[in-house]
Amino acid sequence: MAKKTSKTKKEELDSFSLLTDFDIHLFKSGKHFKLYEKLGAHLATFKKQAGTYFAVWAPNARSVSVIGNFNHWNSNDHKLSPRWDESGIWEGFFPGIGKGEAYKYAIHSNTGEYLEKADPFAFYAEVAPRTASIVWDHTYSWKDQVWLNDRKKESGVSKPYSVYEVHAGSWRRKPEEGNRSLSYKELAIELVQYVKENGFTHVEFLPVMEHPFFGSWGYQLTGYYAPTSRFGEPQDFMMLVDALHEAEIGVILDWVPSHFPGDAHGLYKFDGTHLYEHADPRKGFHPDWSSYIYNYGRAEVRSFLISNALFWIDVFHADGLRVDAVASMLYLDYSRKEGEWIPNEYGGNENIEAINFLKEFNEVVYGNFPDVVTIAEESTAWPGVSKPTYLGGLGFGQKWMMGWMHDTLHYFKSDPVYRKYHQDEITFSIVYAFTENFMLPLSHDEVVHGKGSLIGRMPGDEWRRFANLRLMFTYMFTHPGSKLLFMGGEFGQTAEWNHDNSLDWHLLNYAPHQGMLTLIRELNHLYKTEPACFRFPFDNRGFEWVDYSDRENSVIVFMRQNRKQTRLHFNCL
């Protein structure tokens, strides 16, 4: 009989894994929604040795190593082992690698390429332009339990939403310190105080996930599981969320499952093959943004994305996700000419895989967190975006009302002399206002690319411009639907938004701008405290026309009401 040999210490360490057979089954079937607890880099202790466990999905790799300062970025050391179960996952535990270590995966592909990739599941990353991932954890003592308990008392769509949309890097800067952005810690003081004083119910952050190009505003992500390190550590962002919750302000995060950039360290051709994206550019390349489109039909990709959605709600206590560019996901021919797209199996232009993904995303989010909200930026007339999936909808909680935004801005941009010819632009929205759960957005998209600021689009001299904008805001806050206003609009920012500069806070030294901010504060107070303004935001029982036909005087009159038949009467001139 052959003598049984004992395992070497390296073999024992190699046997350490966070993944069970059931994890692998869920992952391969597209049903693992907490992958962030299994893949990536995780601090661990095994056989009394402290170190880090690494796991990465790279099914078409010939070999995978972890490289960093700990091995002088040498791909011949710290090699990962492929799992036996054909999952395509490589894993390994290495003693001595601790919190704060920068690392990448060195991948030798089956096609002969050598790639150095950031970790798709990294919790932290180097400050751009550096691109390595950093071993990290989420140790933090939260103080928002009262907020979370109160949040559970009602669904995520049955409360007032006056959302202040913020780009963290340009809300306020420090000109005396090289024009740097505020840190998460500074925002936890200054932003929270400002939002609280002015009565907004929520802050929506443009994407805070790690992104290499600051000018993308965060919409071209490479670090889906890491708050950008430009403004601090992950725990600093937790502190910001915590501070907002302590001030009774909700947090909505922009989330981008529609596309990703082609940066060399990112997801594109991750293991030398089209792993996360479609191989055919007619389905896998986005012509508008020169970026790549996820393969929603691949089970492992669905697990990656839906896990990420839950991650921000579970780990960072987000109260909602606003999903960017939904229309680009729904249509195979979105922004494409004939011959540049592939019809679905029925010959249509609907992206069936993306539709099924969005439905599952909403079902999983609401199944786990019924007290949060998902919001779709969807710019077409796709039916049932905010209807439950069991009624044939996509399952979102709310949808941006893009038609209202376009018509309203066009109407108020017109000289009052000619508005009688455009009366329909401020009345037509009620025809379809209750077909979806609509949010009225005056977002960042309306103050960039040469469009100018909101105040700059109003007609007349300075006095008339301010009067027009005050009227438009009053119309917005009394119109059915929840509200969203991009930073700067609340005080009449005169310049178009520039992500490299601060808002023009000195304008608040002037009475017209201070008066505009006072109006927004009062409108927020009215909206939050008067049930007639928010009880039926998506139901025609909360709205009644009195007169919509006085074109000659450009007057509309309507009532808002709540369950107790309390009525508010509004005249808009």
Sequence and secondary structure as in RCSB ss.txt:
>XXXX:A:sequence
MAKKTSKTKKEELDSFSLLTDFDIHLFKSGKHFKLYEKLGAHLATFKKQAGTYFAVWAPNARSVSVIGNFNHWNS
NDHKLSPRWDESGIWEGFFPGIGKGEAYKYAIHSNTGEYLEKADPFAFYAEVAPRTASIVWDHTYSWKDQVWLND
RKKESGVSKPYSVYEVHAGSWRRKPEEGNRSLSYKELAIELVQYVKENGFTHVEFLPVMEHPFFGSWGYQLTGYY
APTSRFGEPQDFMMLVDALHEAEIGVILDWVPSHFPGDAHGLYKFDGTHLYEHADPRKGFHPDWSSYIYNYGRAE
VRSFLISNALFWIDVFHADGLRVDAVASMLYLDYSRKEGEWIPNEYGGNENIEAINFLKEFNEVVYGNFPDVVTI
AEESTAWPGVSKPTYLGGLGFGQKWMMGWMHDTLHYFKSDPVYRKYHQDEITFSIVYAFTENFMLPLSHDEVVHG
KGSLIGRMPGDEWRRFANLRLMFTYMFTHPGSKLLFMGGEFGQTAEWNHDNSLDWHLLNYAPHQGMLTLIRELNH
LYKTEPACFRFPFDNRGFEWVDYSDRENSVIVFMRQNRKQTRLHFNCL
>XXXX:A:secstr
        HHHHHHT  S  HHHHHHHHTT    GGGTSEEEEEEETTEEEEEEEEE TTEEEEEEEEGGGTT T
TSSB EE TTSS EEEEEEET  TT EEEEEEEETTS EEEE  TT S B  TT   EE          HHHHHH
HTTS TTSS  EEEEE TTTSSEEGGGTTEE  HHHHHHHHHHHHHHTT SEEEES  EE S GGGTT S SEEE
EE GGG  HHHHHHHHHHHHHTT EEEEEE  S B   TTSSTTTTSS SSB SSHHHHEETTTTEE B TTSHH
HHHHHHHHHHHHHHTS  SEEEES HHHHHBTTTT  TTSS   TTS SB HHHHHHHHHHHHHHHHH TTSEEE
E   S  TTTTS GGGTS   SEEE HHHHHHHHHHHHS GGGGGGGTHHHHTHHHHTTSS EEEEE GGGGSTT
   TGGGS SSHHHHHHHHHHHHHHHHHSSSEEEEETTGGGT  S   TTS   GGGGGSHHHHHHHHHHHHHHH
HHHH HHHHSSTTSGGGEEEEEEEETTTTEEEEEEE TT  EEEEEE 
